[in-house]
Amino acid sequence: MSNSQVHVRFQGRSLDFLQEDIGIGPELSTETIKMKVAQQLDIGIAQLDEYVVDIRPDGEITVHPQAVYG
């Protein structure tokens, strides 16, 4: 695990966690990352169904709602 951040945008809040604190890293699947974030937020994983997991080249992870354009 690294000391990289997980940035979460959920219900109008911005939250940051250390990846190692919640047991995730960029090598995990999108579904596993969503599951771990849902556990951290104490919500059901279904609440993150419409969310996107972005993994940057430096390993930082952002979980956020899908952007709607148009």
mmCIF file of the N, C-alpha and C atoms, coordinates in Angstrom:
data_MODEL
# 
_entry.id   MODEL 
# 
loop_
_atom_site.group_PDB 
_atom_site.id 
_atom_site.type_symbol 
_atom_site.label_atom_id 
_atom_site.label_alt_id 
_atom_site.label_comp_id 
_atom_site.label_asym_id 
_atom_site.label_entity_id 
_atom_site.label_seq_id 
_atom_site.pdbx_PDB_ins_code 
_atom_site.Cartn_x 
_atom_site.Cartn_y 
_atom_site.Cartn_z 
_atom_site.occupancy 
_atom_site.B_iso_or_equiv 
_atom_site.pdbx_formal_charge 
_atom_site.auth_seq_id 
_atom_site.auth_comp_id 
_atom_site.auth_asym_id 
_atom_site.auth_atom_id 
_atom_site.pdbx_PDB_model_num 
ATOM 1   N N  . MET A 1 1  ? 0.832   -1.172 0.000   1.00 0.00 ? 1  MET A N  1 
ATOM 2   C CA . MET A 1 1  ? 0.000   0.000  0.000   1.00 0.00 ? 1  MET A CA 1 
ATOM 3   C C  . MET A 1 1  ? 0.886   1.247  0.000   1.00 0.00 ? 1  MET A C  1 
ATOM 4   N N  . SER A 1 2  ? 0.324   2.303  -0.511  1.00 0.00 ? 2  SER A N  1 
ATOM 5   C CA . SER A 1 2  ? 1.064   3.550  -0.544  1.00 0.00 ? 2  SER A CA 1 
ATOM 6   C C  . SER A 1 2  ? 0.424   4.549  0.400   1.00 0.00 ? 2  SER A C  1 
ATOM 7   N N  . ASN A 1 3  ? 1.037   5.716  0.524   1.00 0.00 ? 3  ASN A N  1 
ATOM 8   C CA . ASN A 1 3  ? 0.467   6.791  1.321   1.00 0.00 ? 3  ASN A CA 1 
ATOM 9   C C  . ASN A 1 3  ? -0.373  7.720  0.463   1.00 0.00 ? 3  ASN A C  1 
ATOM 10  N N  . SER A 1 4  ? -0.764  7.264  -0.708  1.00 0.00 ? 4  SER A N  1 
ATOM 11  C CA . SER A 1 4  ? -1.569  8.071  -1.605  1.00 0.00 ? 4  SER A CA 1 
ATOM 12  C C  . SER A 1 4  ? -2.960  8.275  -1.026  1.00 0.00 ? 4  SER A C  1 
ATOM 13  N N  . GLN A 1 5  ? -3.615  9.294  -1.529  1.00 0.00 ? 5  GLN A N  1 
ATOM 14  C CA . GLN A 1 5  ? -4.938  9.670  -1.066  1.00 0.00 ? 5  GLN A CA 1 
ATOM 15  C C  . GLN A 1 5  ? -6.046  9.018  -1.880  1.00 0.00 ? 5  GLN A C  1 
ATOM 16  N N  . VAL A 1 6  ? -7.192  8.884  -1.252  1.00 0.00 ? 6  VAL A N  1 
ATOM 17  C CA . VAL A 1 6  ? -8.444  8.574  -1.924  1.00 0.00 ? 6  VAL A CA 1 
ATOM 18  C C  . VAL A 1 6  ? -9.319  9.800  -1.701  1.00 0.00 ? 6  VAL A C  1 
ATOM 19  N N  . HIS A 1 7  ? -9.693  10.460 -2.779  1.00 0.00 ? 7  HIS A N  1 
ATOM 20  C CA . HIS A 1 7  ? -10.553 11.635 -2.710  1.00 0.00 ? 7  HIS A CA 1 
ATOM 21  C C  . HIS A 1 7  ? -11.959 11.176 -3.063  1.00 0.00 ? 7  HIS A C  1 
ATOM 22  N N  . VAL A 1 8  ? -12.917 11.483 -2.209  1.00 0.00 ? 8  VAL A N  1 
ATOM 23  C CA . VAL A 1 8  ? -14.295 11.049 -2.417  1.00 0.00 ? 8  VAL A CA 1 
ATOM 24  C C  . VAL A 1 8  ? -15.203 12.273 -2.402  1.00 0.00 ? 8  VAL A C  1 
ATOM 25  N N  . ARG A 1 9  ? -16.031 12.365 -3.421  1.00 0.00 ? 9  ARG A N  1 
ATOM 26  C CA . ARG A 1 9  ? -17.069 13.400 -3.481  1.00 0.00 ? 9  ARG A CA 1 
ATOM 27  C C  . ARG A 1 9  ? -18.397 12.667 -3.344  1.00 0.00 ? 9  ARG A C  1 
ATOM 28  N N  . PHE A 1 10 ? -19.090 12.853 -2.196  1.00 0.00 ? 10 PHE A N  1 
ATOM 29  C CA . PHE A 1 10 ? -20.311 12.108 -1.932  1.00 0.00 ? 10 PHE A CA 1 
ATOM 30  C C  . PHE A 1 10 ? -21.336 13.017 -1.278  1.00 0.00 ? 10 PHE A C  1 
ATOM 31  N N  . GLN A 1 11 ? -22.493 13.139 -1.893  1.00 0.00 ? 11 GLN A N  1 
ATOM 32  C CA . GLN A 1 11 ? -23.606 13.935 -1.382  1.00 0.00 ? 11 GLN A CA 1 
ATOM 33  C C  . GLN A 1 11 ? -23.168 15.342 -0.987  1.00 0.00 ? 11 GLN A C  1 
ATOM 34  N N  . GLY A 1 12 ? -22.407 15.971 -1.882  1.00 0.00 ? 12 GLY A N  1 
ATOM 35  C CA . GLY A 1 12 ? -21.990 17.352 -1.669  1.00 0.00 ? 12 GLY A CA 1 
ATOM 36  C C  . GLY A 1 12 ? -20.805 17.539 -0.735  1.00 0.00 ? 12 GLY A C  1 
ATOM 37  N N  . ARG A 1 13 ? -20.273 16.447 -0.222  1.00 0.00 ? 13 ARG A N  1 
ATOM 38  C CA . ARG A 1 13 ? -19.114 16.527 0.673   1.00 0.00 ? 13 ARG A CA 1 
ATOM 39  C C  . ARG A 1 13 ? -17.872 16.049 -0.045  1.00 0.00 ? 13 ARG A C  1 
ATOM 40  N N  . SER A 1 14 ? -16.747 16.639 0.297   1.00 0.00 ? 14 SER A N  1 
ATOM 41  C CA . SER A 1 14 ? -15.445 16.173 -0.192  1.00 0.00 ? 14 SER A CA 1 
ATOM 42  C C  . SER A 1 14 ? -14.705 15.568 0.989   1.00 0.00 ? 14 SER A C  1 
ATOM 43  N N  . LEU A 1 15 ? -14.307 14.309 0.824   1.00 0.00 ? 15 LEU A N  1 
ATOM 44  C CA . LEU A 1 15 ? -13.620 13.589 1.887   1.00 0.00 ? 15 LEU A CA 1 
ATOM 45  C C  . LEU A 1 15 ? -12.313 13.031 1.354   1.00 0.00 ? 15 LEU A C  1 
ATOM 46  N N  . ASP A 1 16 ? -11.302 13.013 2.192   1.00 0.00 ? 16 ASP A N  1 
ATOM 47  C CA . ASP A 1 16 ? -10.005 12.451 1.825   1.00 0.00 ? 16 ASP A CA 1 
ATOM 48  C C  . ASP A 1 16 ? -9.609  11.397 2.844   1.00 0.00 ? 16 ASP A C  1 
ATOM 49  N N  . PHE A 1 17 ? -9.113  10.282 2.326   1.00 0.00 ? 17 PHE A N  1 
ATOM 50  C CA . PHE A 1 17 ? -8.629  9.188  3.158   1.00 0.00 ? 17 PHE A CA 1 
ATOM 51  C C  . PHE A 1 17 ? -7.268  8.754  2.646   1.00 0.00 ? 17 PHE A C  1 
ATOM 52  N N  . LEU A 1 18 ? -6.442  8.221  3.517   1.00 0.00 ? 18 LEU A N  1 
ATOM 53  C CA . LEU A 1 18 ? -5.214  7.579  3.068   1.00 0.00 ? 18 LEU A CA 1 
ATOM 54  C C  . LEU A 1 18 ? -5.574  6.188  2.576   1.00 0.00 ? 18 LEU A C  1 
ATOM 55  N N  . GLN A 1 19 ? -5.026  5.815  1.430   1.00 0.00 ? 19 GLN A N  1 
ATOM 56  C CA . GLN A 1 19 ? -5.325  4.493  0.872   1.00 0.00 ? 19 GLN A CA 1 
ATOM 57  C C  . GLN A 1 19 ? -5.016  3.388  1.862   1.00 0.00 ? 19 GLN A C  1 
ATOM 58  N N  . GLU A 1 20 ? -3.901  3.487  2.538   1.00 0.00 ? 20 GLU A N  1 
ATOM 59  C CA . GLU A 1 20 ? -3.520  2.411  3.453   1.00 0.00 ? 20 GLU A CA 1 
ATOM 60  C C  . GLU A 1 20 ? -4.472  2.321  4.645   1.00 0.00 ? 20 GLU A C  1 
ATOM 61  N N  . ASP A 1 21 ? -5.103  3.432  5.027   1.00 0.00 ? 21 ASP A N  1 
ATOM 62  C CA . ASP A 1 21 ? -6.033  3.415  6.158   1.00 0.00 ? 21 ASP A CA 1 
ATOM 63  C C  . ASP A 1 21 ? -7.324  2.667  5.845   1.00 0.00 ? 21 ASP A C  1 
ATOM 64  N N  . ILE A 1 22 ? -7.728  2.653  4.560   1.00 0.00 ? 22 ILE A N  1 
ATOM 65  C CA . ILE A 1 22 ? -8.964  1.947  4.224   1.00 0.00 ? 22 ILE A CA 1 
ATOM 66  C C  . ILE A 1 22 ? -8.705  0.693  3.388   1.00 0.00 ? 22 ILE A C  1 
ATOM 67  N N  . GLY A 1 23 ? -7.429  0.358  3.232   1.00 0.00 ? 23 GLY A N  1 
ATOM 68  C CA . GLY A 1 23 ? -7.072  -0.926 2.625   1.00 0.00 ? 23 GLY A CA 1 
ATOM 69  C C  . GLY A 1 23 ? -7.256  -1.013 1.131   1.00 0.00 ? 23 GLY A C  1 
ATOM 70  N N  . ILE A 1 24 ? -6.999  0.093  0.430   1.00 0.00 ? 24 ILE A N  1 
ATOM 71  C CA . ILE A 1 24 ? -7.115  0.033  -1.025  1.00 0.00 ? 24 ILE A CA 1 
ATOM 72  C C  . ILE A 1 24 ? -5.875  0.595  -1.687  1.00 0.00 ? 24 ILE A C  1 
ATOM 73  N N  . GLY A 1 25 ? -5.779  0.317  -2.973  1.00 0.00 ? 25 GLY A N  1 
ATOM 74  C CA . GLY A 1 25 ? -4.707  0.838  -3.792  1.00 0.00 ? 25 GLY A CA 1 
ATOM 75  C C  . GLY A 1 25 ? -5.125  0.807  -5.243  1.00 0.00 ? 25 GLY A C  1 
ATOM 76  N N  . PRO A 1 26 ? -4.357  1.442  -6.097  1.00 0.00 ? 26 PRO A N  1 
ATOM 77  C CA . PRO A 1 26 ? -4.721  1.532  -7.506  1.00 0.00 ? 26 PRO A CA 1 
ATOM 78  C C  . PRO A 1 26 ? -4.725  0.191  -8.233  1.00 0.00 ? 26 PRO A C  1 
ATOM 79  N N  . GLU A 1 27 ? -4.160  -0.849 -7.625  1.00 0.00 ? 27 GLU A N  1 
ATOM 80  C CA . GLU A 1 27 ? -4.120  -2.159 -8.269  1.00 0.00 ? 27 GLU A CA 1 
ATOM 81  C C  . GLU A 1 27 ? -5.442  -2.915 -8.128  1.00 0.00 ? 27 GLU A C  1 
ATOM 82  N N  . LEU A 1 28 ? -6.342  -2.415 -7.284  1.00 0.00 ? 28 LEU A N  1 
ATOM 83  C CA . LEU A 1 28 ? -7.621  -3.091 -7.063  1.00 0.00 ? 28 LEU A CA 1 
ATOM 84  C C  . LEU A 1 28 ? -8.631  -2.735 -8.151  1.00 0.00 ? 28 LEU A C  1 
ATOM 85  N N  . SER A 1 29 ? -9.633  -3.573 -8.300  1.00 0.00 ? 29 SER A N  1 
ATOM 86  C CA . SER A 1 29 ? -10.680 -3.312 -9.284  1.00 0.00 ? 29 SER A CA 1 
ATOM 87  C C  . SER A 1 29 ? -11.548 -2.140 -8.834  1.00 0.00 ? 29 SER A C  1 
ATOM 88  N N  . THR A 1 30 ? -12.224 -1.552 -9.797  1.00 0.00 ? 30 THR A N  1 
ATOM 89  C CA . THR A 1 30 ? -13.140 -0.450 -9.513  1.00 0.00 ? 30 THR A CA 1 
ATOM 90  C C  . THR A 1 30 ? -14.197 -0.874 -8.494  1.00 0.00 ? 30 THR A C  1 
ATOM 91  N N  . GLU A 1 31 ? -14.750 -2.059 -8.656  1.00 0.00 ? 31 GLU A N  1 
ATOM 92  C CA . GLU A 1 31 ? -15.781 -2.544 -7.732  1.00 0.00 ? 31 GLU A CA 1 
ATOM 93  C C  . GLU A 1 31 ? -15.237 -2.709 -6.317  1.00 0.00 ? 31 GLU A C  1 
ATOM 94  N N  . THR A 1 32 ? -14.018 -3.207 -6.191  1.00 0.00 ? 32 THR A N  1 
ATOM 95  C CA . THR A 1 32 ? -13.423 -3.379 -4.865  1.00 0.00 ? 32 THR A CA 1 
ATOM 96  C C  . THR A 1 32 ? -13.169 -2.023 -4.218  1.00 0.00 ? 32 THR A C  1 
ATOM 97  N N  . ILE A 1 33 ? -12.706 -1.059 -4.995  1.00 0.00 ? 33 ILE A N  1 
ATOM 98  C CA . ILE A 1 33 ? -12.489 0.288  -4.470  1.00 0.00 ? 33 ILE A CA 1 
ATOM 99  C C  . ILE A 1 33 ? -13.822 0.871  -3.991  1.00 0.00 ? 33 ILE A C  1 
ATOM 100 N N  . LYS A 1 34 ? -14.875 0.735  -4.798  1.00 0.00 ? 34 LYS A N  1 
ATOM 101 C CA . LYS A 1 34 ? -16.196 1.234  -4.390  1.00 0.00 ? 34 LYS A CA 1 
ATOM 102 C C  . LYS A 1 34 ? -16.672 0.539  -3.116  1.00 0.00 ? 34 LYS A C  1 
ATOM 103 N N  . MET A 1 35 ? -16.449 -0.765 -3.009  1.00 0.00 ? 35 MET A N  1 
ATOM 104 C CA . MET A 1 35 ? -16.862 -1.502 -1.825  1.00 0.00 ? 35 MET A CA 1 
ATOM 105 C C  . MET A 1 35 ? -16.167 -0.967 -0.575  1.00 0.00 ? 35 MET A C  1 
ATOM 106 N N  . LYS A 1 36 ? -14.860 -0.753 -0.670  1.00 0.00 ? 36 LYS A N  1 
ATOM 107 C CA . LYS A 1 36 ? -14.092 -0.261 0.481   1.00 0.00 ? 36 LYS A CA 1 
ATOM 108 C C  . LYS A 1 36 ? -14.514 1.160  0.859   1.00 0.00 ? 36 LYS A C  1 
ATOM 109 N N  . VAL A 1 37 ? -14.773 2.002  -0.148  1.00 0.00 ? 37 VAL A N  1 
ATOM 110 C CA . VAL A 1 37 ? -15.231 3.371  0.121   1.00 0.00 ? 37 VAL A CA 1 
ATOM 111 C C  . VAL A 1 37 ? -16.614 3.332  0.774   1.00 0.00 ? 37 VAL A C  1 
ATOM 112 N N  . ALA A 1 38 ? -17.505 2.486  0.270   1.00 0.00 ? 38 ALA A N  1 
ATOM 113 C CA . ALA A 1 38 ? -18.840 2.355  0.850   1.00 0.00 ? 38 ALA A CA 1 
ATOM 114 C C  . ALA A 1 38 ? -18.753 1.925  2.317   1.00 0.00 ? 38 ALA A C  1 
ATOM 115 N N  . GLN A 1 39 ? -17.864 0.989  2.615   1.00 0.00 ? 39 GLN A N  1 
ATOM 116 C CA . GLN A 1 39 ? -17.675 0.557  3.999   1.00 0.00 ? 39 GLN A CA 1 
ATOM 117 C C  . GLN A 1 39 ? -17.198 1.721  4.862   1.00 0.00 ? 39 GLN A C  1 
ATOM 118 N N  . GLN A 1 40 ? -16.268 2.504  4.334   1.00 0.00 ? 40 GLN A N  1 
ATOM 119 C CA . GLN A 1 40 ? -15.734 3.643  5.078   1.00 0.00 ? 40 GLN A CA 1 
ATOM 120 C C  . GLN A 1 40 ? -16.823 4.678  5.350   1.00 0.00 ? 40 GLN A C  1 
ATOM 121 N N  . LEU A 1 41 ? -17.721 4.876  4.384   1.00 0.00 ? 41 LEU A N  1 
ATOM 122 C CA . LEU A 1 41 ? -18.795 5.858  4.529   1.00 0.00 ? 41 LEU A CA 1 
ATOM 123 C C  . LEU A 1 41 ? -20.011 5.283  5.254   1.00 0.00 ? 41 LEU A C  1 
ATOM 124 N N  . ASP A 1 42 ? -19.981 3.982  5.542   1.00 0.00 ? 42 ASP A N  1 
ATOM 125 C CA . ASP A 1 42 ? -21.081 3.278  6.197   1.00 0.00 ? 42 ASP A CA 1 
ATOM 126 C C  . ASP A 1 42 ? -22.374 3.399  5.391   1.00 0.00 ? 42 ASP A C  1 
ATOM 127 N N  . ILE A 1 43 ? -22.242 3.100  4.089   1.00 0.00 ? 43 ILE A N  1 
ATOM 128 C CA . ILE A 1 43 ? -23.380 3.113  3.164   1.00 0.00 ? 43 ILE A CA 1 
ATOM 129 C C  . ILE A 1 43 ? -23.377 1.812  2.369   1.00 0.00 ? 43 ILE A C  1 
ATOM 130 N N  . GLY A 1 44 ? -24.462 1.537  1.700   1.00 0.00 ? 44 GLY A N  1 
ATOM 131 C CA . GLY A 1 44 ? -24.513 0.379  0.815   1.00 0.00 ? 44 GLY A CA 1 
ATOM 132 C C  . GLY A 1 44 ? -23.767 0.673  -0.479  1.00 0.00 ? 44 GLY A C  1 
ATOM 133 N N  . ILE A 1 45 ? -23.112 -0.325 -1.028  1.00 0.00 ? 45 ILE A N  1 
ATOM 134 C CA . ILE A 1 45 ? -22.341 -0.128 -2.260  1.00 0.00 ? 45 ILE A CA 1 
ATOM 135 C C  . ILE A 1 45 ? -23.223 0.339  -3.414  1.00 0.00 ? 45 ILE A C  1 
ATOM 136 N N  . ALA A 1 46 ? -24.506 0.005  -3.388  1.00 0.00 ? 46 ALA A N  1 
ATOM 137 C CA . ALA A 1 46 ? -25.425 0.429  -4.455  1.00 0.00 ? 46 ALA A CA 1 
ATOM 138 C C  . ALA A 1 46 ? -25.495 1.948  -4.564  1.00 0.00 ? 46 ALA A C  1 
ATOM 139 N N  . GLN A 1 47 ? -25.221 2.657  -3.477  1.00 0.00 ? 47 GLN A N  1 
ATOM 140 C CA . GLN A 1 47 ? -25.237 4.113  -3.513  1.00 0.00 ? 47 GLN A CA 1 
ATOM 141 C C  . GLN A 1 47 ? -24.093 4.685  -4.361  1.00 0.00 ? 47 GLN A C  1 
ATOM 142 N N  . LEU A 1 48 ? -23.138 3.839  -4.707  1.00 0.00 ? 48 LEU A N  1 
ATOM 143 C CA . LEU A 1 48 ? -22.014 4.278  -5.537  1.00 0.00 ? 48 LEU A CA 1 
ATOM 144 C C  . LEU A 1 48 ? -22.099 3.726  -6.958  1.00 0.00 ? 48 LEU A C  1 
ATOM 145 N N  . ASP A 1 49 ? -23.246 3.124  -7.309  1.00 0.00 ? 49 ASP A N  1 
ATOM 146 C CA . ASP A 1 49 ? -23.406 2.537  -8.643  1.00 0.00 ? 49 ASP A CA 1 
ATOM 147 C C  . ASP A 1 49 ? -23.133 3.521  -9.769  1.00 0.00 ? 49 ASP A C  1 
ATOM 148 N N  . GLU A 1 50 ? -23.573 4.735  -9.625  1.00 0.00 ? 50 GLU A N  1 
ATOM 149 C CA . GLU A 1 50 ? -23.412 5.744  -10.680 1.00 0.00 ? 50 GLU A CA 1 
ATOM 150 C C  . GLU A 1 50 ? -22.135 6.563  -10.520 1.00 0.00 ? 50 GLU A C  1 
ATOM 151 N N  . TYR A 1 51 ? -21.244 6.116  -9.668  1.00 0.00 ? 51 TYR A N  1 
ATOM 152 C CA . TYR A 1 51 ? -19.995 6.838  -9.413  1.00 0.00 ? 51 TYR A CA 1 
ATOM 153 C C  . TYR A 1 51 ? -18.872 6.312  -10.295 1.00 0.00 ? 51 TYR A C  1 
ATOM 154 N N  . VAL A 1 52 ? -17.907 7.183  -10.523 1.00 0.00 ? 52 VAL A N  1 
ATOM 155 C CA . VAL A 1 52 ? -16.739 6.881  -11.343 1.00 0.00 ? 52 VAL A CA 1 
ATOM 156 C C  . VAL A 1 52 ? -15.525 6.774  -10.428 1.00 0.00 ? 52 VAL A C  1 
ATOM 157 N N  . VAL A 1 53 ? -14.651 5.839  -10.716 1.00 0.00 ? 53 VAL A N  1 
ATOM 158 C CA . VAL A 1 53 ? -13.375 5.725  -10.009 1.00 0.00 ? 53 VAL A CA 1 
ATOM 159 C C  . VAL A 1 53 ? -12.279 6.125  -10.991 1.00 0.00 ? 53 VAL A C  1 
ATOM 160 N N  . ASP A 1 54 ? -11.609 7.231  -10.709 1.00 0.00 ? 54 ASP A N  1 
ATOM 161 C CA . ASP A 1 54 ? -10.490 7.693  -11.533 1.00 0.00 ? 54 ASP A CA 1 
ATOM 162 C C  . ASP A 1 54 ? -9.193  7.377  -10.798 1.00 0.00 ? 54 ASP A C  1 
ATOM 163 N N  . ILE A 1 55 ? -8.274  6.722  -11.497 1.00 0.00 ? 55 ILE A N  1 
ATOM 164 C CA . ILE A 1 55 ? -6.969  6.404  -10.915 1.00 0.00 ? 55 ILE A CA 1 
ATOM 165 C C  . ILE A 1 55 ? -5.917  7.137  -11.723 1.00 0.00 ? 55 ILE A C  1 
ATOM 166 N N  . ARG A 1 56 ? -5.234  8.076  -11.074 1.00 0.00 ? 56 ARG A N  1 
ATOM 167 C CA . ARG A 1 56 ? -4.212  8.868  -11.753 1.00 0.00 ? 56 ARG A CA 1 
ATOM 168 C C  . ARG A 1 56 ? -2.907  8.073  -11.880 1.00 0.00 ? 56 ARG A C  1 
ATOM 169 N N  . PRO A 1 57 ? -2.052  8.487  -12.812 1.00 0.00 ? 57 PRO A N  1 
ATOM 170 C CA . PRO A 1 57 ? -0.766  7.788  -12.970 1.00 0.00 ? 57 PRO A CA 1 
ATOM 171 C C  . PRO A 1 57 ? 0.076   7.756  -11.685 1.00 0.00 ? 57 PRO A C  1 
ATOM 172 N N  . ASP A 1 58 ? -0.097  8.760  -10.808 1.00 0.00 ? 58 ASP A N  1 
ATOM 173 C CA . ASP A 1 58 ? 0.678   8.782  -9.561  1.00 0.00 ? 58 ASP A CA 1 
ATOM 174 C C  . ASP A 1 58 ? 0.052   7.914  -8.461  1.00 0.00 ? 58 ASP A C  1 
ATOM 175 N N  . GLY A 1 59 ? -1.074  7.248  -8.782  1.00 0.00 ? 59 GLY A N  1 
ATOM 176 C CA . GLY A 1 59 ? -1.703  6.351  -7.827  1.00 0.00 ? 59 GLY A CA 1 
ATOM 177 C C  . GLY A 1 59 ? -2.836  6.966  -7.029  1.00 0.00 ? 59 GLY A C  1 
ATOM 178 N N  . GLU A 1 60 ? -3.009  8.280  -7.098  1.00 0.00 ? 60 GLU A N  1 
ATOM 179 C CA . GLU A 1 60 ? -4.127  8.922  -6.410  1.00 0.00 ? 60 GLU A CA 1 
ATOM 180 C C  . GLU A 1 60 ? -5.441  8.421  -7.001  1.00 0.00 ? 60 GLU A C  1 
ATOM 181 N N  . ILE A 1 61 ? -6.442  8.249  -6.161  1.00 0.00 ? 61 ILE A N  1 
ATOM 182 C CA . ILE A 1 61 ? -7.747  7.744  -6.581  1.00 0.00 ? 61 ILE A CA 1 
ATOM 183 C C  . ILE A 1 61 ? -8.805  8.779  -6.238  1.00 0.00 ? 61 ILE A C  1 
ATOM 184 N N  . THR A 1 62 ? -9.713  9.029  -7.175  1.00 0.00 ? 62 THR A N  1 
ATOM 185 C CA . THR A 1 62 ? -10.856 9.902  -6.935  1.00 0.00 ? 62 THR A CA 1 
ATOM 186 C C  . THR A 1 62 ? -12.127 9.125  -7.239  1.00 0.00 ? 62 THR A C  1 
ATOM 187 N N  . VAL A 1 63 ? -13.068 9.169  -6.319  1.00 0.00 ? 63 VAL A N  1 
ATOM 188 C CA . VAL A 1 63 ? -14.372 8.535  -6.499  1.00 0.00 ? 63 VAL A CA 1 
ATOM 189 C C  . VAL A 1 63 ? -15.395 9.674  -6.502  1.00 0.00 ? 63 VAL A C  1 
ATOM 190 N N  . HIS A 1 64 ? -16.140 9.790  -7.598  1.00 0.00 ? 64 HIS A N  1 
ATOM 191 C CA . HIS A 1 64 ? -17.051 10.928 -7.730  1.00 0.00 ? 64 HIS A CA 1 
ATOM 192 C C  . HIS A 1 64 ? -18.244 10.567 -8.609  1.00 0.00 ? 64 HIS A C  1 
ATOM 193 N N  . PRO A 1 65 ? -19.325 11.361 -8.505  1.00 0.00 ? 65 PRO A N  1 
ATOM 194 C CA . PRO A 1 65 ? -20.483 11.101 -9.366  1.00 0.00 ? 65 PRO A CA 1 
ATOM 195 C C  . PRO A 1 65 ? -20.102 11.320 -10.829 1.00 0.00 ? 65 PRO A C  1 
ATOM 196 N N  . GLN A 1 66 ? -20.795 10.616 -11.706 1.00 0.00 ? 66 GLN A N  1 
ATOM 197 C CA . GLN A 1 66 ? -20.581 10.832 -13.131 1.00 0.00 ? 66 GLN A CA 1 
ATOM 198 C C  . GLN A 1 66 ? -20.986 12.259 -13.487 1.00 0.00 ? 66 GLN A C  1 
ATOM 199 N N  . ALA A 1 67 ? -20.210 12.895 -14.330 1.00 0.00 ? 67 ALA A N  1 
ATOM 200 C CA . ALA A 1 67 ? -20.562 14.227 -14.801 1.00 0.00 ? 67 ALA A CA 1 
ATOM 201 C C  . ALA A 1 67 ? -21.630 14.092 -15.877 1.00 0.00 ? 67 ALA A C  1 
ATOM 202 N N  . VAL A 1 68 ? -22.625 14.947 -15.813 1.00 0.00 ? 68 VAL A N  1 
ATOM 203 C CA . VAL A 1 68 ? -23.692 14.945 -16.811 1.00 0.00 ? 68 VAL A CA 1 
ATOM 204 C C  . VAL A 1 68 ? -23.571 16.237 -17.605 1.00 0.00 ? 68 VAL A C  1 
ATOM 205 N N  . TYR A 1 69 ? -23.432 16.099 -18.895 1.00 0.00 ? 69 TYR A N  1 
ATOM 206 C CA . TYR A 1 69 ? -23.300 17.257 -19.771 1.00 0.00 ? 69 TYR A CA 1 
ATOM 207 C C  . TYR A 1 69 ? -24.501 17.344 -20.690 1.00 0.00 ? 69 TYR A C  1 
ATOM 208 N N  . GLY A 1 70 ? -24.893 18.567 -20.987 1.00 0.00 ? 70 GLY A N  1 
ATOM 209 C CA . GLY A 1 70 ? -25.913 18.760 -22.010 1.00 0.00 ? 70 GLY A CA 1 
ATOM 210 C C  . GLY A 1 70 ? -27.261 18.980 -21.537 1.00 0.00 ? 70 GLY A C  1 
# 
